[in-house]
Amino acid sequence: MLISKKRKAKKSKIRHAEYYDLVATFDDLYAKSKENQMFDRLMPLILSEENILLAYRNIKRNKGSETSGVDEKTIRNLEKIPKDKFVEKIRQKLSWYKPSPVRRVEIAKPDGRMRPLGIPTIWDRIIQQSILQVLEPICEAKFHERSNGFRPNRSAEHAVAQCYNMIQQRHLYFVVDIDIKGFFDNVNHTKLIQQMWHLGIRDKTLLCIIRQMLKAPIVLLDGSKIYPQKGTPQGGILSPLLSNIVLNELDWWIASQWEEMPTHYPYKNFVHKNGSVNRGNTFKVALRTSNLKEMWIVRYADDFKIFCKKRNDADKVFIATQMWLKERLSLEISPEKSKVMNLKKKYSDFLGFKIKAHKKKSSYVVYSHMSDKSIKKEVQKLKEQIWHIQHPKSPNAEGTAINLFNSMVIGIHNYYHIATNVNLDCAKIKAQIDIVLHNRFGNRLKKHGELKPHDYDRKRYGSSSQLRFLSGKPLCPIGYVQTKPPMWKKRKVCNYTVEGRAEIHKSLNMDMTVLHKLMRASANDRSIEFMDNRISLYTAQHGKCAVTGKYLKYDELHCHHKLPIYLGGKDNYSNLVILHIDVHRLVHAVAQKTIAFYLQKVSPNKTMMNKINKLRKTAELEPITL
């Protein structure tokens, strides 16, 4: 279940852009950026109705939309605003933009320290999302292949897969580990704006708005305000993209020292089916006979590793990178956390894993585990959840707590299963968790129980002898895990090309013309929540009437409130359904003459009639008898 949700989320952004007819626009931005064109008029696109409505849609599906800023408003305070007024409100704010103060909160880090997060107001988050949607395709065209964090269709798995490749395929056993001291808090604003300018983002109004966002006052826990002069606020919608823009220069600088080194001789390029470029053996021989130092970067957000062939090269790269970060980006490194590692002798930590080159016969292969910190963190989280199972707040809370425990176990397996020795790590965790389970529940733990036929637990853990049951519900066994090699991202995969999207999902199987008409339809003071949910329903119902099952044209389509507004019904998704206009009128008909007229037009069978009467019952109307 967790996996399917993750995959669905990856597709959703593309589908949302399709709903609002912005795919071609974003594709065009990406293609022009690939050709190094400049963008000096981006604000009209950011302020377009389609882009603003798309921003609302993407924001409301974010869990953070339920968290309030300094104005104490969430997405729920906006959903009743008419669509046209909502769009106009955003345009007014951006005509003379001044961001509201950012609310500072603190969350606990695994090491016990607190991490500060900034929460902008919901209006500022929608504005940031509107900007992000336009900037992302431009930046994606310029980002380096081995940048993996905060990017569409990228994950920690891709970064780990690249590390494995460096060790096993390229035989690079010396790694430069550099930890940037307080990266997000020390980004130079002026340098960032310059980097955006060099990427081709030259709309001066937009750059001024972004600078205003960066300098938005922060309201601390005690109510006082600070005015940041540097840094990107963690928690902001734009911050991940801006952080990648900052470090993109580092990626290309490292690449220019070896793999992308410009040459006087024009070597012939061979493009593989996967989209990768190969300069041929002639170039490789020439490169290795030069005095250049071989180095390859793998980066995920501000965590990165530089792989080298020789220890001497790694030492020099360490010093050079430290100086470059200081001089070019005004960033300091943490001396106690930064070092050169020999992977033949020691493990190197990365993204919750520890990786080493292990000798096997005449070569070296990757050995990887969960890091020691990760094991300690996961054990602590599971122990705390077991306590919540033992001390439920209500009779039904125990089942909810067990479900959350299972989700945590599945999450651990889904993330760490790419470690070659994850089974040993999970066995360590199991040994500690089993003691806690037996101490707290004793004889209540059963070896046998009933699993639902379609239960995710049954498919994944049903054959495990480690499976236990508590109050009739299964407890997923933490020790039952199978290693799966990390996979590279296909180079063709891209949200902003036709070929790239084909690798992600098939085209929507419905009339896109109707969908786009729905999006651009006059609102008639309908709320933005109603207009957005209507599009979602049309796609969810595959363009068909919920009663008749027939495809609907634009002028045949009505969106029905199951519980009428006059009875307290709202514009939320679960209270709406797409119906044929005649069916809709039949649902609301009261006069016998009217009922008879639409019965003749619809000609419902028994199943259809049951659906109509169910809708009438919800609307507190008498059922229709044939």
N, C-alpha and C positions, 0 to 999 in steps of 0.2 A: 504493500500500500504506500509506504514511504517513497519507494522508488518511482512508482507511477505518478505520484504527486509532483516529484522533482522534475520528471520528464515533461509533464503537463505544463509546469511553470516556464520551462525553457521555450515552449512553443507559444505560450500565451501572448508574449509581447509582439511576436510576428503577426499572430491572428488579430490582435487589437489594432495594429497598424493597417491590416487589411480591411477591418470593419470601417475604419475612418478614412479609407482611400488615400493613405499616405505612403504606401509601399513604393510607388514610382518616385515620389518626391525624395524619400530617404535614399533610394538606389541612386538617384541622380547626384545627390550630395556626395555619396561614397565614391562614385565614378569620377566626379570632378576633382575630389581630393586626391585620388590616386594619380591623376594627371597634374597634380601640383597647382591647381587653380586657386585663386584667392576668393574669399567670401566677405564682401563688404556690405551686403544687404540681407542679413539673416533675421532681423527683427520682424519684418512682415510675415515671414514663415512662422516664427515663434508665436506671433499674435493671431495667426489664422484660427478660425473657429474649430476646424478639424483637430489642430494640434492641441488646443486648450482642452477640448473634450476628451481627447486621448489621454492627456495628462491626468484629468480627473479620474478616468477609468483605471489607469495604472496605479494612482495613489490610493484609491479606495480599496484596492485589493492587497495593499500593504498593511500588515498588522500595526505598524507604527501610526497609521491614520487615526487610530482610536486613542492615541496619546496626545494630550493637549499641550500647547505652548503657553506663552505668557498671557495670551488672551483667553485661555481656558476653553478654547473651542476645538472640536474634533471634526472629522468628516461628517458626523451626524448633524452638525449644525449647518452644514452647507447643502445637504441633499434635497431640502425642500425649496431651494432657490430656483426660480424659473431659468431654463437653459439660457435664453437670450440675456437675461440680467447677469447671470454667472459669467458668461463670456465677456460682457461689457465691463464687469467689475475687475476682471484680470487685466483687461486692456487699460483701464483707468489707472490701476496700480503701477503698471509698467510705463505709463506715459511720463510719470515723474516719480521714479521708484525710490522708496526709502524703506529698507527692510525693518521689520519689527525686531525688538531685542530677542535674543535666543535664550531659552531657559536651560540652565546648567543642571544636570543630574549626574550622579555617580553610580557606576555598577562595579561589582567586585570582580577582580581578575583572579585567575587560578592560583597565583602566588600570594593572594591575600590583600594585595594593594587595590586601590580604587582607580577605575578608569573614568575620566570625565567625558560626558556626552552632551552635545548641544542639541536641543529640540526647538527648531524653528516653529513659528505659527503655521497652521494648516494652509493659510493663504500663501505664505512664503514657500511652503513645500510644493504646492501646485505650480507656482511660478518657476521654482527650480526644476521641477519635472518637465515643464514645457521647454525650458532651455536645454536640459539634458537630451531630450528626444532629438533635437536638431543638431547638437554638438556631437553626439555619439557616432553617427555614421562618418562624419568628417574626421574624427580622431581615430576611429577604427582603421581607416585606410592608411594611417601613418604610424600606428603602433607596431612594435617589433613582435616577431613570431614567438619569442620566449618570454613574453609578458603574459601572465596567466590570471592575475587577480582582478576582480571587479570588472570583468569583461563578459559580454554575451557569449554563451557556448564554451566558456572556459571554467576550469575548476582546479582545486588542489591536485586532483588525480593527474591532470595534464602536466603540472609542474613536477610531480614525483616521477612520472613516466620519462620526462626529459632528463631527470637526474639519473635514472636507471640507464638510459641510453648513453650518457656521458661516461659512465663507469664501464659498462659491458661492451659497448660498440666502439667507442672512441678511446677507451683505455686511459682515461684521465683520472688519476688517483690522488691528486692534490687539489684541495678545495679551499678557497678563500671565503671564510665566513665573516661577514661584516654586519654589525647591528648599528643602524642609524639611531642616534640618541634623540628621542622624542620627535620623530619625523613629522607627524601630523601637526604638532605644535610649533614647528620651526620652519615651515615653508615660507620662503620669501615672496611676498605678494608681487613686488615689481618684477622679479625674475619670472614668476608664473605668467603674468600678463605678456611679457616678452616672448615666452615660449609659445603661448597661444597665437600670438601675432605671426611667429615663424611657421606655425602649422597651417597658416592661411586664414585664420579667424580674425578678420580685420574690420568687423563691424564695431565702430568706436562706441556706439550707444550700448551695445551688448557688453563690451569689455568694461565699460563704466559701471554697468549694473552688477557684473560679477565682482568687481572691486568693492562695490557697496556691500554685497553679501558677505565678503570676506571680513569686512570691517564692522559688521553688525555688532552692537553692544551685547555683552553676555551678562545675564542676570544670575548671580551666584546664589547659593543655598541660603545665605543670610540676607538676601535682598539687595545687596550692593551690586554695582555694575562695573565691568571692566571693558576697555575698548582695545581689542586685539590689533597689534601692529604687524603680526606675522602669524602663520599657521592656517590650516583649513579645519573648521570645526567638525569633529567626529560626530556623526549623526545627521549631517546635512545630506540632502539628496545628491548634490553636485560634488561633494568632497571626494568620493572614490574616483570619479573621472578626473578631477583636478590633480589628485595625487599621482595618477598614471601619467598625466601630461608632464608633471615635474620630473619623474624618473624615466620617462621615455628617452630623454636625452642621454641618460646613463646607459640604457640598453644599446642605443646606436653607437655610442662611443666605444663600448666594449667590443661590439661587432666589427667596428671599423679597424680595430687593431689586429684582426685575424680573418674571420670569415668574410667580411665585407670590405677588405682592404682594396682600395682602388689600384688598378694595374695599368701600366703603359701599353701592354699588349692586349688586344681585344679578344679574350678567350671566348670560344663558342659556348653558349648556354644550352643545356638540354633540360626541357621542362617535363617532369614526370606526370603521370596520370593524376597523382594526388595533389598536383599544383606546386610541388617543390622544385627548386631550380638547382641543377647540377652543372658546374663549370667544367667538369671532366677531369681525367687523371693528370693531364698536362699541367693544369692549374694547381692541383694538389701537390704534385712533385715539386713544382716551382716554389710553392708556399712553404713546404717543409724544409727545403734547402736554403731558405732565406734566414735572416737573423731575427725574424719576428717571433714574438712569444705567443704560443698557442693559448687562447683563452676563450671560454664560452660561458655566457651568463644564463642562469635560470632564475626567473623572478616571479614572486607572487606578492603583489602590493609592495610593502617596504621590506619584505623578507627576500633576500636573494643570495645566491651562491655563484661564485666564479670558479670554474673548473680549469685546471692547468695540467700540462704534461710533466713538468719538472718542478722540484721543490724550489730551486733558485728562481725560476720564473714566477712561481706563486708568491714568494716573498716580495719580489719587485712589484708585482701586480697589486698586492696588498697596500704597499706604500703609495703607489700611483693612484689607486682608487680613493684612498683616504684624502690625498691632496686634491684630487679632482672634485670630490664632493664638497670640500671646504672652499675651494676657489670658485667653482662654477655654480654651485647650488647653496652655498653658505650653510652646509649641514655638517655637524660633528658626528663622529662615530663613538660608540661606547667601547673603550679600550679593554675592559674586563670581559666583554662578550664577543669581541672581534679577534679572530686568530686564523692561522693557516693550519689546516688539518691534513694528515696523511691517512687516507681512507683505508690503507692496508693495515694500519695499526689501531686506529680509533674510529668510533662512531661519530657521525656528524648529525646534529638535530636539524630538522626542517619540517615545518607545518604539522608538528605533533608526531613525527616519525623520527627514528634514528637509523642512519644508513651507513653501511660499511662495505668495503670490497673484500670478499672472502676468497682465499685461495682454494681452487678446486682443480686438481691435477696440475696442468701446466698453465692454466689461466686463472683469472679472477672473475667471480660472479658477485652479484649484489646480494647482500644479506640486510634485511631491514626488519625493524621491530617498531612497536609503539614506543615513544620516548618515555623515559622514567616519569617525567612530569605528567604526561598524558595518562599513564596507568594510575598514578596517585590521584589525579583529578577525577577520573571516571569511577574509581572505587569509592571515593568520597560522595559523589553525586548519587550513586546507586544505594549506598548506605542510608543517605538522607531520605531517599524515596521509599526504602523499606520501612523506615520509621513512620512515614506518612501512611503507608499501608496498614501498619499496626495500630495507628492512632487516627482513624477516620473521623472527620468532623460530623458526618451523618451516616446513616445506614447504607446509603447508596455511594458514599464517597470512597469506600474500599475498592469497589469495582473500577472506579475512575482512576484511583491511584495505581492499581495493578496495570491498567491499560497504559498509563504514563510510564511505568517501569518497563513494560514491554517495548514501548516506543524508544526509550533510552537505549535498551539493549540492541534493538534493530539499528538505531542510529550509529552506535559504536561499530557494529559489524559492517554497515554500509560504507563508513568512512575509512576504517582501518583495514578492511579485508585485502587491500592492495599491498600490505606489508608481507614479505615472504615468510615471516615467522610469527604472524599474528596469532596462530593457534597456541603457541607457547605463552604469549602475552595474555590471551583470554583465559588460559588455564590458570595463570597466576591470579587474575581477577576473580575467577570462579572459586578458587580455594578460599579467598577472603569473604566473598559474598555468601558462600554456602554456610560458613560458620555463623554469620549474622542471621541468615534465614532460619537455620535450625534453632538458634538461641531464642529468637523472637516468636517463632510459630510452632516449633516442635512437631507434635503429631498432626497438626492441621495440614502440614505438607503431605500431599499424596502423589504417588508415582503414576497413578492411572486416573484418567478423567476423559470427558467427552470434548472433542474438537468439532466445531462446526464444519460442514462439508466445504464451504467456500471461504473459510477462515484463512487469512494470510499466514497465521501461525502454523496451521496444518501443512501447508505447502512447503514451508521453509524448515520447520522444526519437528514436524509430525513423526519422523523416523528416529529422532534422537532419544537415547535412553536417559539423557540428562533432564528431559522435560519434567517439570513438576506442576502440580495443581494446588491452588489455594482457593477455598470457597467455591470450587467448581470451575474456576477460571485458570487458564494456563499461564505459567510464568516462563517466558522465553529463556532458554539456557544460554548464559553468557559464554560458556565454554565451547558451544557448538558453532564453529565458524569455519568457513572454507576460503582459502586464499585465491585471489583472482588477480592476474597481472594487470597493472595499470595500463590504460590505453591512451595512445596519442590522439590528439584532435586531428581529424581530417582537415587538410589545408583548404579544401573547397568549402567547408562549412562556414557559412556567413549569412547574417540576417539581411544583408544589403545587396545581394546578387540573386538572380533567378536560380542559378545552379546551386548556390549555397543554401538557399531555402529548400530546394528540392531534397537536399540531404537531411533536412530536419523534419519536414512533414509534407504530406500531400496537400494539394490545393483544396480549398473549401468546396464542398459539394453542395452548392446552392447558388441562387441567383444573386450575384454581387450587386447588380443594378438596383434591386429592391433594397438591399442592405444600405447602399449609399444614399438612396432616397430617404430612407428612414432616418439616417444620420443628419441629413440636411433639411429635414422637414420643419416647417414652422412649428414652434413650440406651443403656441396658444396658452402661454403662462404655465405650461407643464413644468414640473421640477426637473432639474438636471438628473436626479436619481431615476426618475421615471423614464426619461429619454435614453439614458444609458442602459438600464435594465431591459428596455424594449428591444434593443439591439442584441443583448445577450440572449434573450428568450428566442428571438428569431433564429439565431444560429444554433441554440440548443435544440430547438424543435426542427432543425434542418429545413426551415422555410415552410413548414407544414402546419395546418390547423390542428390544434390539440384534440379536437373532437372528430373531425372527418378524416384527418390524415392526408388531405389533399394539399398540393403545393399552392401557395397564395401569391397572387399578384399584389402590387403595391396598393391599388385601390380596393382590394378585397380584405385587407388586413386591419384588424382591430386588436387593441391590447386591453384585456379585461381585468378589472380588480375582483379577485375572488370574494374578499370581504369588502363591500362597497365603502367608499370614503365616508359617506354619511353615517355608517355604522362603526366608524373608527378604523377602517382599513387604511393602510399606508402604501407608499410606492416601492416597497422593498421587493426584491426578486421573487421570494416565495409567495407573495400575494398577487402575482401577475401571471397571465397566461395569454398566448397569442391565439386568436380565434378568427374564423371567417366572419365577415360582417353580418351575414344572415344568421349564423349561429349565435353571434353575440346579441343580436336583437331578440332572438328566441329565448335566450337565457333571461333577459330582462322583461320579456312580454308579460303583461298582466291580463289584458282584455282577451276574451276567448276568440274574438274575431282575428285579432293580431296573431295569437298563438296558432290558429288554424292556417293563416296565410303563410307564416314562416315554416310551419311543419311541412306544408306542401312544397316549399322551395328547397328546404334542406333534405327532406325525405330520410330521416334518421332511422337506422336499424336499432336493434335492442341495445347493443353495446354503446352506440353513440347516445342513445336516449338516457342511459344510465349516467353517462358523463355529464350530460346537460342537466339532469336532475340533481346531481351532486353539486354542481356549480350553483344551481338555484337554491338548494338547501343552505349552502354557505351564505348566500345573499338573503336568507330568510324569506324565500318565496315558495309558494306551493309547488309540489312536483307536477309534471305534465303526464297525463295518462293517455296512452294511445288507444 
